[in-house]
Amino acid sequence: MFSSALKSFTSNINSNYTVSTSPNSTSGPWKIYDGKKKSTGKAVSIFVLDRKSLDSHSGSLGRSSASSIKRATEEVVERLKKEASSLARLRHPNILELAEPVEDTRNGGLQFATEPVTASLSGLLAEKDDQERAGGVGGRSSRYVTEDPEGGRRRRELEIDELEIQKGLLQVSKGLEFLHDMAGLVHGNLTPDAIFVNAKSDWKISGLGFSSPPDNSTKPTSVQPISLSEVLNVDPRLPKSVQINLDYSSPDFVLDTNLNVGADMFSLGLLIIALYNSPHTSPIQANSSLSTYKRIFASSSTIPSASNSFLSSRPIPRDLTASVLPRLITSRPANRMTAKEFQQSDYFDNILMSTIRFLDSLPAKTPGEKAQFMRGLSRVLPSFPKSVLDKKLLPALLEEMKDRELLSLILQNIFKIIELLPSGRRPFTEKIMPRLSEIFIPPATAKGPHERDPAKEAGLMVLLEHIKEITTNCSGKEFKDNILPIIHLAIESPTHSIVDAALRTLPVVLPALDFSTIKNELFPVIASVFAKTSSLGIKVRGLEAFVILCGGSNDPDASNDGLNGIMNSTASKKSSSTALDKYTMQEKIVPLIRAIKTKEPAVAMASLNVLRQVGGIADADFVAMDILPVLWSMSLGPLLDLKQFQAFMELIKSLSTRVEAEQTKKLQELSGSNGTAAARNDDFMSFGGVSAAFPSNGGDGGEVDFERLVKGNAGISESSNPLDSGWDATPSNGTGQPPRSSNTPKAATFSWSTPSPTAATGGSMTGSMNSLKPHQPGPGSRTITPDLARFEALSPTATQFSKPLQPQSSFGTPLQPSTPSYNSAPLQPQPMSNFQAPPTTTVNWGAATTNPWSSNSSHQAPSLSTMSSLGNSMSNMSMSQQRPVVSAQSPFSLPPPPGANAFGSQQKSSFPPPPAFNAPQQSAFPSAFATPLQANKPSAQKSGLDAYESLL
């Protein structure tokens, strides 16, 4: 940790302080290190003298008496020890303050600790020379790279401008005044090495190794007077830095050996010229030689005076050359001005210097004078150099913040300084922020409510007004740790104006905080104050804060889309992100708005803005169930005017449109994913009609002719069968449907006879008697059940076909042919309950001739017995099927009967009855058909007209 020069030192300073590894600067024989006290962290500067540096210099001069060198070295050490001990006895703002007394080290060296210093004036002037050589006048600013006790390195600007010189000279003159008038001492060696600049840019006097009471002094003092003859005798065996510097010595010392306070004023005059000279050295260059010094003062041309511009290579301000320097650089001590007269010269008569002087003497001023000074200070601050603002004025103002009555005025000037500095982050975080936390945040040990402090509240108001400067000059973590607790106190303050100002800072505060901090630390405080306050103004301000937290803006210009052609640079850009999440908006903010009881229009309109912001982010169902009811309730407030009501309605319509659009889209997506089946089953309470719930027994889908039904002819439905209509009637389609094209696929059918070779080239009539096609019932068809009890027993004729056909069952089962029997016995009807297969017929199907409706008239007519058999067999067809269609391609055709309608007019005919087919029935119908047939079983077979009359 320590440098090689410090490793061998063991002392109280090394035990209690941490010291940097390399020196910050040097001054004469001293090396200056930055240090920090371990217990308190207070910064100090540690001056270290290495005894080896003195011994090495004396050893390089060749042979000399060892005892004499040792004696001379001991004298130097004692003189330097006197320098440090003098600082302990002298306490003044312009005298370097001693922190730890001088200590002897184990190897014979010395060290002591003082207030933190930046550099000595000689070091600053040397840097100024390097700056001017590097870039000329107005060149690049010089910078030191310094190292703090923790090992960190930072750049330090060194700047000496006119005001810095004026301020420093004023402070040096005050120190000299103290030495001369109060301490009764003469400094004796006032050089740039004896002046140090501290961290506040104040110039401090040190280097009191040659201090001594003046001749003929009557003031008591413990300082031993020096022997001018001894100190003026320069010893070449010792470094020049430990001996008196003749370049800044008064002729009173060298020529007259007169020790008086005027000698320090002469040295001050040479110091002023060195400040303006280039390079920054004294106009007298004696090179530590008394003879050279005497030769310079032997000629008036080599003595600095107004006639030779005081031997300065650069112009000196007129105020100095006119009235100050001529009264400082003069041969007679009595003609020189005193330190007090120097302070009252015209050189310091300007507003900036007067401000600095007043600030230095501020503790002695009355409260009224302090307040008046603080009010006017902000007007002159822009005229100060930046270095003076940073190093002089800002620390002085921070020190005065202990006066609570001036807190608000001081804070206004502090924030003004931060605004003027090119980089205010470092001074704000290092100097201002800790002070603000100390003043506004109560200690953790304090309990209970704090008493109201109007002065402190006024300062808090100033802080809130300058929150933008605060966020600019600190990081997010620093803001959260030091400034956010102050904002919490402001929001919870009992003073409404402070709460209002704190809530108005949210647009600036939120970007400096992270999401977790806003949600868990800031929002609960705002919500609590909003819920508890009884002030309508705070209610409205809280609602405006909710708008900001939800990502909106209360600035009317923020909604300007820029399409009007008017540029507005002050309009803040609306952030696309929100400070709170959707859950917090829905579950925290909306309930707070719902709980509002007041009907004031201002509160309602502010709530409208919040709900507008939340409505654009919340879910559609939440908007419908929670936000819209609140909007409707508020829109009917009795105090709203027309324009305000219309604003509510506009938002209600907008949100309703959004809910409708999202719900419609959702339902469309659901219906698209479930297909069209969902649309058919929408009415889940529909059980269907009677026919659906209780289907009829084998009913077909045909239409029912009500008149035929009630007259008893329902068993004979209309069809295209030529047997069901008059002989001269126009044939129609067998199913009452449009004719089918020849290439339409047909249902499964059975044929009464083997198709003839001409079937493929026959006509397209569907009402042919070629094949009887049992069609499946359609969705809307019905079947009329005939009254089978009216049928008499029929005796069929024989057939010439090899295989008699068995008709289908009542439920559409295909007909199964029975065992072939040619010219078998006549068919005898059997009871239907026996479910016996019908006997074979003896109908001569092959004797059929051409169709009477056919265009070919050369065909022969069928026999009447065949016709009667066919008509009777068609009545026993399956009830679940449509009537068989008589195909036009049939190999037989019937001649027209004598009457127009053989059945409708009941004319007598000699047609034999068709064979009776007993279709097998399902278990649901046996009793309906079997019982009548058994009861009316005929004893003899009927034929002719008797057989047809039985149908009626």
ZAMARGU-4260 file (C-alpha; in steps of 0.2 Angstrom, whole numbers, plus 5000, padded with zeros to 4 digits):
<rodrens>
0) 5000/5000/5000 | 5013/5012/5004 | 5027/5018/4993 | 5045/5013/4996 | 5048/5029/5006
5) 5034/5025/5018 | 5037/5007/5021 | 5050/5010/5034 | 5039/5023/5043 | 5030/5017/5059
10) 5019/5030/5067 | 5002/5035/5072 | 4998/5042/5055 | 5003/5025/5046 | 4992/5015/5059
15) 4976/5026/5058 | 4977/5032/5040 | 4976/5024/5023 | 4989/5032/5011 | 4990/5032/4992
20) 5005/5023/4985 | 5012/5038/4975 | 5013/5056/4979 | 5000/5068/4973 | 5012/5083/4972
25) 5028/5090/4979 | 5032/5106/4988 | 5050/5110/4992 | 5057/5095/5002 | 5040/5088/5005
30) 5031/5074/4996 | 5012/5076/4998 | 5001/5060/4998 | 4982/5058/4998 | 4976/5049/5014
35) 4960/5045/5022 | 4957/5041/5040 | 4951/5023/5043 | 4939/5027/5057 | 4929/5041/5049
40) 4934/5041/5031 | 4940/5059/5032 | 4951/5065/5018 | 4968/5072/5022 | 4985/5076/5014
45) 5000/5068/5022 | 5017/5078/5020 | 5032/5066/5021 | 5051/5071/5022 | 5063/5057/5018
50) 5079/5060/5028 | 5089/5051/5014 | 5085/5064/5002 | 5095/5077/5012 | 5109/5065/5015
55) 5111/5060/4996 | 5112/5078/4991 | 5126/5082/5004 | 5135/5066/4998 | 5136/5071/4980
60) 5146/5087/4984 | 5162/5077/4987 | 5173/5079/5003 | 5166/5088/5018 | 5166/5087/5036
65) 5154/5074/5042 | 5150/5082/5058 | 5147/5099/5049 | 5135/5091/5037 | 5126/5081/5050
70) 5125/5097/5060 | 5118/5107/5045 | 5105/5093/5042 | 5099/5093/5059 | 5096/5111/5058
75) 5086/5109/5042 | 5076/5095/5051 | 5073/5106/5066 | 5067/5121/5054 | 5055/5109/5045
80) 5048/5103/5061 | 5046/5121/5066 | 5036/5123/5050 | 5024/5109/5055 | 5022/5114/5073
85) 5019/5132/5069 | 5003/5126/5059 | 4997/5118/5075 | 4998/5135/5084 | 4990/5145/5071
90) 4972/5143/5067 | 4965/5154/5053 | 4954/5150/5037 | 4969/5156/5026 | 4982/5146/5036
95) 4984/5128/5031 | 4975/5117/5044 | 4985/5104/5053 | 4976/5087/5055 | 4989/5077/5064
100) 5005/5084/5072 | 5022/5081/5065 | 5030/5064/5069 | 5048/5057/5069 | 5050/5042/5059
105) 5061/5027/5062 | 5074/5032/5049 | 5074/5051/5055 | 5061/5057/5043 | 5046/5068/5047
110) 5028/5067/5042 | 5012/5076/5047 | 4994/5077/5041 | 4984/5092/5035 | 4968/5096/5027
115) 4967/5089/5009 | 4976/5100/4997 | 4977/5099/4978 | 4994/5106/4975 | 5006/5120/4979
120) 5005/5136/4970 | 5022/5132/4963 | 5016/5116/4956 | 5001/5125/4948 | 5012/5138/4940
125) 5024/5124/4933 | 5008/5116/4925 | 5003/5132/4918 | 5020/5134/4910 | 5018/5117/4902
130) 5001/5121/4896 | 5007/5137/4888 | 5022/5128/4880 | 5011/5114/4873 | 4997/5125/4866
135) 5001/5143/4868 | 4989/5155/4875 | 4972/5148/4876 | 4979/5130/4873 | 4973/5114/4880
140) 4969/5114/4899 | 4982/5105/4909 | 4976/5090/4919 | 4984/5080/4933 | 4981/5062/4935
145) 4979/5059/4954 | 4976/5044/4964 | 4965/5042/4979 | 4969/5032/4994 | 4959/5017/4987
150) 4970/5016/4972 | 4957/5025/4960 | 4964/5037/4947 | 4955/5052/4941 | 4959/5068/4931
155) 4960/5084/4939 | 4959/5101/4930 | 4971/5114/4934 | 4965/5132/4930 | 4972/5149/4935
160) 4962/5163/4928 | 4960/5181/4933 | 4947/5178/4946 | 4956/5164/4953 | 4971/5175/4955
165) 4961/5189/4963 | 4953/5177/4975 | 4969/5169/4980 | 4978/5185/4983 | 4964/5191/4993
170) 4965/5175/5004 | 4984/5176/5005 | 4983/5194/5011 | 4970/5189/5024 | 4982/5176/5030
175) 4996/5189/5031 | 4985/5201/5040 | 4982/5187/5053 | 5001/5184/5055 | 5006/5202/5056
180) 4992/5209/5067 | 4986/5194/5077 | 5001/5182/5078 | 5014/5195/5078 | 5025/5185/5066
185) 5034/5188/5049 | 5033/5174/5037 | 5050/5177/5031 | 5049/5166/5015 | 5033/5170/5006
190) 5035/5160/4989 | 5024/5149/4978 | 5031/5134/4987 | 5023/5141/5004 | 5006/5143/4997
195) 4994/5128/4994 | 4978/5127/4985 | 4965/5115/4994 | 4951/5105/4987 | 4939/5121/4988
200) 4951/5131/4978 | 4956/5141/4993 | 4974/5147/4994 | 4982/5143/5011 | 4998/5149/5018
205) 5011/5137/5025 | 5030/5136/5024 | 5033/5144/5041 | 5050/5137/5044 | 5058/5155/5043
210) 5044/5164/5052 | 5050/5175/5066 | 5044/5189/5077 | 5048/5206/5069 | 5062/5217/5076
215) 5056/5227/5092 | 5040/5217/5093 | 5031/5218/5110 | 5019/5204/5107 | 5022/5188/5117
220) 5026/5173/5106 | 5033/5156/5108 | 5042/5157/5091 | 5060/5159/5092 | 5067/5173/5081
225) 5078/5168/5067 | 5096/5174/5063 | 5096/5183/5046 | 5114/5181/5045 | 5113/5162/5047
230) 5098/5160/5035 | 5104/5171/5022 | 5121/5161/5021 | 5116/5148/5008 | 5124/5131/5011
235) 5127/5122/4995 | 5128/5106/5004 | 5109/5107/5007 | 5095/5107/4994 | 5089/5124/4989
240) 5071/5120/4994 | 5076/5119/5012 | 5084/5136/5012 | 5078/5154/5010 | 5073/5159/4992
245) 5082/5175/4988 | 5071/5177/4972 | 5057/5182/4983 | 5066/5190/4997 | 5064/5208/5002
250) 5080/5220/5002 | 5076/5223/5020 | 5082/5206/5024 | 5097/5205/5012 | 5103/5222/5012
255) 5098/5230/5028 | 5096/5214/5039 | 5080/5222/5045 | 5066/5209/5050 | 5049/5218/5048
260) 5032/5214/5042 | 5034/5225/5026 | 5046/5212/5020 | 5032/5200/5017 | 5022/5213/5007
265) 5037/5215/4996 | 5038/5197/4993 | 5019/5197/4990 | 5022/5210/4976 | 5035/5199/4968
270) 5023/5184/4969 | 5010/5194/4960 | 5022/5198/4945 | 5026/5179/4945 | 5008/5175/4943
275) 5007/5186/4927 | 5024/5183/4920 | 5029/5170/4907 | 5036/5159/4913 | 5029/5161/4930
280) 5044/5165/4939 | 5050/5180/4950 | 5057/5195/4940 | 5072/5194/4952 | 5084/5179/4947
285) 5097/5178/4961 | 5101/5160/4959 | 5103/5158/4978 | 5118/5170/4977 | 5119/5185/4989
290) 5131/5194/4977 | 5119/5192/4962 | 5105/5199/4973 | 5115/5214/4978 | 5120/5217/4960
295) 5102/5217/4954 | 5097/5230/4967 | 5111/5241/4963 | 5103/5246/4946 | 5086/5254/4945
300) 5084/5245/4928 | 5085/5228/4935 | 5073/5232/4949 | 5054/5229/4945 | 5045/5246/4943
305) 5031/5254/4933 | 5044/5261/4921 | 5050/5243/4915 | 5032/5236/4917 | 5039/5227/4933
310) 5049/5216/4922 | 5034/5205/4916 | 5034/5198/4899 | 5015/5199/4899 | 5004/5213/4903
315) 4998/5215/4921 | 4980/5222/4925 | 4979/5240/4926 | 4972/5240/4944 | 4988/5232/4949
320) 5001/5242/4940 | 4992/5259/4944 | 4990/5258/4963 | 4995/5241/4970 | 5012/5236/4964
325) 5021/5253/4966 | 5016/5252/4984 | 5022/5235/4987 | 5039/5234/4977 | 5047/5249/4985
330) 5063/5251/4994 | 5056/5259/5010 | 5046/5248/5021 | 5036/5262/5028 | 5029/5266/5010
335) 5022/5249/5008 | 5004/5246/5010 | 4999/5234/5024 | 4989/5218/5021 | 4973/5226/5026
340) 4976/5241/5014 | 4980/5228/5000 | 4963/5220/5003 | 4954/5237/5001 | 4963/5242/4985
345) 4954/5245/4968 | 4960/5228/4962 | 4947/5219/4972 | 4933/5232/4968 | 4922/5221/4957
350) 4906/5212/4959 | 4913/5195/4958 | 4927/5198/4971 | 4914/5207/4982 | 4903/5192/4981
355) 4917/5180/4986 | 4922/5192/5000 | 4904/5193/5006 | 4902/5174/5005 | 4918/5172/5016
360) 4911/5183/5029 | 4894/5176/5028 | 4893/5168/5046 | 4895/5186/5053 | 4881/5193/5043
365) 4863/5195/5050 | 4849/5183/5044 | 4842/5197/5033 | 4858/5201/5025 | 4861/5182/5022
370) 4843/5180/5014 | 4846/5196/5003 | 4863/5190/4997 | 4856/5172/4993 | 4842/5180/4982
375) 4854/5190/4972 | 4868/5177/4970 | 4859/5168/4956 | 4860/5183/4945 | 4879/5184/4946
380) 4883/5166/4946 | 4884/5165/4927 | 4899/5178/4927 | 4910/5167/4938 | 4923/5155/4931
385) 4918/5137/4931 | 4932/5132/4943 | 4927/5145/4955 | 4909/5139/4955 | 4914/5121/4958
390) 4928/5123/4970 | 4924/5139/4979 | 4905/5144/4979 | 4897/5127/4979 | 4906/5121/4995
395) 4903/5137/5003 | 4884/5136/5000 | 4884/5117/5005 | 4892/5123/5021 | 4878/5136/5024
400) 4864/5123/5022 | 4865/5120/5040 | 4855/5136/5042 | 4837/5129/5039 | 4830/5147/5036
405) 4840/5149/5021 | 4838/5131/5014 | 4827/5135/5000 | 4837/5150/4994 | 4853/5140/4995
410) 4846/5126/4985 | 4841/5137/4971 | 4859/5143/4969 | 4866/5126/4971 | 4855/5119/4957
415) 4860/5135/4947 | 4878/5130/4949 | 4875/5112/4943 | 4866/5119/4928 | 4881/5130/4924
420) 4894/5117/4926 | 4899/5108/4910 | 4899/5092/4920 | 4889/5092/4936 | 4888/5074/4939
425) 4903/5072/4949 | 4900/5087/4961 | 4882/5082/4963 | 4885/5064/4967 | 4900/5068/4978
430) 4895/5084/4987 | 4877/5088/4985 | 4868/5071/4986 | 4875/5066/5003 | 4870/5083/5009
435) 4852/5082/5003 | 4850/5065/5011 | 4857/5071/5027 | 4845/5086/5028 | 4828/5078/5021
440) 4828/5060/5026 | 4825/5058/5045 | 4837/5046/5054 | 4831/5028/5056 | 4830/5030/5075
445) 4816/5044/5074 | 4799/5037/5078 | 4782/5044/5076 | 4776/5058/5065 | 4788/5072/5062
450) 4783/5090/5066 | 4780/5101/5051 | 4795/5112/5047 | 4790/5126/5035 | 4808/5130/5030
455) 4812/5112/5026 | 4796/5110/5016 | 4801/5125/5006 | 4818/5117/5002 | 4809/5101/4998
460) 4798/5111/4985 | 4814/5118/4977 | 4821/5101/4976 | 4806/5094/4967 | 4806/5109/4955
465) 4824/5104/4950 | 4821/5085/4949 | 4826/5085/4930 | 4844/5092/4935 | 4845/5078/4948
470) 4840/5064/4936 | 4852/5071/4923 | 4867/5071/4935 | 4866/5054/4944 | 4864/5036/4939
475) 4848/5026/4942 | 4855/5017/4957 | 4860/5033/4965 | 4843/5040/4962 | 4834/5025/4969
480) 4845/5025/4985 | 4846/5044/4989 | 4833/5053/4980 | 4818/5041/4979 | 4816/5041/4998
485) 4815/5060/4998 | 4801/5059/4984 | 4792/5046/4995 | 4792/5059/5009 | 4786/5072/4998
490) 4771/5062/4992 | 4766/5057/5010 | 4768/5075/5016 | 4753/5083/5024 | 4756/5099/5014
495) 4745/5098/4998 | 4756/5109/4988 | 4771/5097/4991 | 4761/5082/4986 | 4755/5090/4970
500) 4773/5095/4966 | 4779/5077/4969 | 4766/5069/4958 | 4770/5081/4944 | 4788/5075/4944
505) 4783/5057/4938 | 4786/5060/4920 | 4804/5064/4924 | 4806/5051/4938 | 4800/5036/4930
510) 4813/5034/4916 | 4826/5034/4930 | 4818/5019/4939 | 4817/5001/4935 | 4800/4992/4933
515) 4801/4983/4950 | 4805/4999/4959 | 4790/5008/4951 | 4778/4993/4955 | 4783/4989/4972
520) 4790/5005/4980 | 4783/5020/4971 | 4765/5015/4965 | 4760/5009/4982 | 4764/5026/4990
525) 4754/5035/4976 | 4739/5023/4978 | 4739/5025/4996 | 4739/5044/4996 | 4725/5044/4982
530) 4714/5032/4992 | 4716/5042/5008 | 4716/5060/5003 | 4701/5071/5004 | 4707/5085/4993
535) 4699/5085/4976 | 4715/5093/4969 | 4726/5078/4975 | 4713/5066/4968 | 4714/5074/4951
540) 4733/5075/4952 | 4734/5056/4958 | 4723/5051/4942 | 4735/5061/4931 | 4749/5051/4939
545) 4740/5035/4935 | 4739/5041/4917 | 4758/5043/4917 | 4760/5026/4926 | 4750/5018/4912
550) 4760/5025/4898 | 4750/5040/4894 | 4753/5059/4895 | 4744/5073/4902 | 4752/5085/4890
555) 4739/5091/4877 | 4753/5093/4864 | 4757/5074/4866 | 4742/5069/4856 | 4747/5080/4841
560) 4751/5069/4827 | 4761/5083/4818 | 4750/5083/4802 | 4744/5101/4805 | 4761/5107/4799
565) 4765/5116/4816 | 4781/5110/4824 | 4781/5109/4843 | 4798/5106/4850 | 4791/5107/4868
570) 4779/5092/4866 | 4786/5077/4874 | 4787/5061/4865 | 4774/5048/4871 | 4782/5033/4877
575) 4776/5016/4869 | 4780/5007/4885 | 4771/5007/4901 | 4778/5009/4919 | 4765/4996/4926
580) 4760/4979/4919 | 4743/4975/4913 | 4739/4965/4929 | 4742/4980/4940 | 4731/4991/4930
585) 4717/4979/4930 | 4718/4974/4948 | 4724/4989/4957 | 4720/5005/4947 | 4703/5001/4941
590) 4696/4996/4958 | 4703/5013/4965 | 4693/5022/4951 | 4678/5012/4955 | 4679/5017/4973
595) 4678/5035/4969 | 4662/5043/4977 | 4663/5061/4972 | 4654/5067/4956 | 4665/5082/4953
600) 4667/5084/4934 | 4686/5087/4936 | 4688/5070/4945 | 4677/5061/4932 | 4686/5068/4917
605) 4703/5063/4925 | 4696/5046/4928 | 4691/5046/4910 | 4708/5048/4904 | 4714/5034/4916
610) 4701/5022/4909 | 4705/5027/4891 | 4723/5022/4894 | 4719/5006/4903 | 4705/5001/4891
615) 4718/5001/4877 | 4729/4988/4886 | 4717/4978/4896 | 4708/4962/4890 | 4692/4963/4880
620) 4682/4954/4893 | 4689/4965/4907 | 4684/4980/4897 | 4666/4973/4895 | 4664/4968/4913
625) 4673/4981/4923 | 4678/4996/4913 | 4662/4999/4903 | 4651/4999/4918 | 4662/5011/4927
630) 4661/5023/4912 | 4642/5022/4911 | 4641/5025/4929 | 4652/5041/4928 | 4644/5047/4912
635) 4627/5049/4920 | 4635/5060/4933 | 4623/5075/4936 | 4636/5088/4935 | 4643/5084/4918
640) 4640/5096/4904 | 4636/5091/4886 | 4654/5091/4880 | 4660/5080/4895 | 4646/5068/4892
645) 4650/5066/4874 | 4668/5063/4879 | 4662/5048/4889 | 4651/5042/4875 | 4665/5043/4863
650) 4676/5032/4874 | 4662/5020/4878 | 4658/5018/4859 | 4676/5015/4855 | 4679/5002/4869
655) 4662/4993/4864 | 4668/4993/4846 | 4684/4985/4851 | 4675/4972/4862 | 4663/4968/4848
660) 4677/4966/4835 | 4688/4955/4846 | 4673/4944/4851 | 4667/4942/4833 | 4684/4937/4828
665) 4685/4924/4842 | 4669/4916/4837 | 4673/4916/4819 | 4689/4907/4823 | 4680/4895/4834
670) 4667/4891/4821 | 4680/4889/4808 | 4689/4876/4818 | 4673/4866/4823 | 4667/4865/4805
675) 4649/4867/4799 | 4642/4853/4810 | 4641/4866/4825 | 4629/4876/4815 | 4617/4862/4813
680) 4616/4858/4831 | 4615/4876/4837 | 4597/4873/4844 | 4601/4860/4857 | 4582/4861/4863
685) 4575/4856/4846 | 4569/4838/4847 | 4562/4837/4830 | 4544/4834/4824 | 4532/4820/4827
690) 4538/4810/4813 | 4556/4812/4819 | 4552/4807/4837 | 4539/4794/4833 | 4543/4787/4815
695) 4528/4779/4806 | 4529/4761/4803 | 4536/4759/4786 | 4529/4775/4780 | 4536/4782/4763
700) 4540/4799/4758 | 4526/4803/4746 | 4513/4817/4748 | 4496/4812/4754 | 4481/4817/4744
705) 4469/4822/4758 | 4453/4819/4748 | 4458/4802/4742 | 4463/4798/4760 | 4446/4803/4767
710) 4436/4794/4753 | 4445/4778/4756 | 4456/4778/4741 | 4472/4782/4750 | 4479/4765/4747
715) 4481/4768/4729 | 4493/4783/4727 | 4496/4792/4711 | 4509/4786/4700 | 4514/4785/4682
720) 4508/4767/4682 | 4495/4766/4667 | 4485/4754/4678 | 4482/4768/4691 | 4475/4781/4678
725) 4463/4781/4664 | 4467/4772/4648 | 4467/4788/4638 | 4477/4798/4652 | 4493/4806/4648
730) 4507/4795/4655 | 4518/4804/4668 | 4534/4800/4677 | 4533/4786/4689 | 4539/4795/4704
735) 4532/4812/4701 | 4549/4819/4698 | 4558/4826/4683 | 4563/4813/4670 | 4580/4806/4673
740) 4593/4807/4660 | 4599/4791/4653 | 4616/4792/4661 | 4610/4796/4679 | 4615/4782/4691
745) 4600/4772/4696 | 4596/4764/4712 | 4596/4745/4715 | 4581/4737/4706 | 4574/4721/4702
750) 4566/4716/4686 | 4549/4706/4683 | 4556/4699/4667 | 4572/4696/4658 | 4576/4712/4648
755) 4574/4711/4629 | 4588/4715/4617 | 4580/4731/4613 | 4580/4737/4630 | 4596/4747/4627
760) 4588/4756/4612 | 4571/4759/4620 | 4563/4776/4624 | 4567/4787/4639 | 4550/4785/4647
765) 4552/4781/4666 | 4535/4775/4667 | 4539/4759/4658 | 4533/4742/4663 | 4550/4734/4659
770) 4556/4734/4677 | 4548/4739/4693 | 4561/4749/4703 | 4558/4750/4722 | 4565/4767/4726
775) 4572/4771/4743 | 4560/4784/4752 | 4567/4802/4751 | 4569/4813/4766 | 4552/4821/4764
780) 4542/4806/4757 | 4528/4796/4766 | 4520/4779/4763 | 4501/4777/4764 | 4497/4760/4772
785) 4483/4751/4762 | 4468/4743/4771 | 4473/4725/4767 | 4457/4719/4777 | 4446/4724/4761
790) 4456/4712/4750 | 4447/4696/4745 | 4456/4680/4741 | 4463/4681/4724 | 4468/4666/4712
795) 4483/4670/4701 | 4485/4663/4684 | 4500/4654/4679 | 4516/4662/4672 | 4528/4657/4658
800) 4543/4664/4667 | 4555/4651/4674 | 4557/4659/4691 | 4542/4668/4700 | 4547/4683/4709
805) 4545/4686/4728 | 4541/4705/4732 | 4552/4714/4745 | 4548/4715/4763 | 4540/4730/4770
810) 4557/4738/4775 | 4565/4737/4759 | 4573/4720/4760 | 4577/4715/4742 | 4565/4702/4735
815) 4571/4684/4735 | 4566/4672/4721 | 4558/4656/4726 | 4561/4639/4720 | 4557/4639/4701
820) 4541/4629/4696 | 4534/4630/4679 | 4515/4628/4677 | 4513/4625/4695 | 4496/4625/4705
825) 4487/4642/4707 | 4493/4653/4721 | 4482/4652/4737 | 4482/4666/4749 | 4489/4662/4766
830) 4487/4671/4782 | 4501/4684/4784 | 4505/4679/4801 | 4512/4663/4795 | 4526/4672/4786
835) 4525/4659/4771 | 4533/4662/4755 | 4520/4665/4741 | 4517/4651/4728 | 4523/4653/4711
840) 4512/4661/4698 | 4506/4655/4681 | 4505/4672/4673 | 4510/4672/4655 | 4522/4686/4655
845) 4529/4682/4638 | 4512/4685/4630 | 4513/4703/4633 | 4513/4714/4618 | 4519/4732/4614
850) 4514/4747/4626 | 4499/4756/4620 | 4508/4772/4623 | 4522/4767/4613 | 4524/4775/4596
855) 4526/4758/4588 | 4508/4752/4585 | 4512/4735/4577 | 4514/4727/4594 | 4500/4716/4601
860) 4490/4719/4616 | 4492/4709/4632 | 4478/4698/4638 | 4466/4704/4651 | 4471/4691/4663
865) 4488/4697/4663 | 4483/4714/4666 | 4472/4710/4681 | 4486/4700/4689 | 4498/4714/4687
870) 4485/4726/4695 | 4482/4715/4710 | 4500/4711/4713 | 4505/4730/4714 | 4493/4732/4728
875) 4504/4720/4739 | 4520/4729/4736 | 4531/4734/4750 | 4524/4748/4760 | 4541/4756/4763
880) 4545/4757/4745 | 4538/4768/4732 | 4528/4761/4718 | 4537/4751/4705 | 4540/4761/4690
885) 4534/4753/4674 | 4548/4754/4661 | 4545/4759/4643 | 4557/4745/4638 | 4544/4731/4645
890) 4542/4716/4633 | 4524/4718/4634 | 4511/4731/4633 | 4492/4732/4637 | 4478/4737/4626
895) 4467/4751/4632 | 4452/4745/4642 | 4434/4749/4637 | 4431/4763/4649 | 4441/4779/4654
900) 4445/4773/4671 | 4443/4755/4675 | 4444/4758/4694 | 4436/4775/4696 | 4420/4771/4687
905) 4418/4754/4694 | 4414/4746/4676 | 4413/4728/4675 | 4427/4718/4667 | 4432/4700/4664
910) 4450/4703/4669 | 4456/4689/4680 | 4463/4695/4697 | 4482/4696/4698 | 4492/4685/4708
915) 4492/4689/4727 | 4509/4691/4734 | 4510/4690/4753 | 4525/4700/4758 | 4533/4695/4774
920) 4531/4708/4787 | 4542/4713/4802 | 4537/4710/4820 | 4529/4727/4822 | 4515/4723/4809
925) 4509/4705/4809 | 4492/4708/4819 | 4487/4722/4807 | 4488/4712/4792 | 4485/4694/4798
930) 4469/4696/4807 | 4457/4703/4794 | 4463/4690/4781 | 4460/4676/4793 | 4442/4682/4797
935) 4437/4685/4779 | 4445/4670/4771 | 4435/4666/4756 | 4427/4649/4752 | 4427/4651/4734
940) 4439/4661/4722 | 4432/4677/4715 | 4435/4683/4698 | 4431/4697/4686 | 4421/4711/4692
945) 4419/4703/4709 | 4438/4703/4712 | 4439/4722/4708 | 4424/4726/4718 | 4433/4719/4733
950) 4445/4733/4732 | 4432/4746/4735
</rodrens>
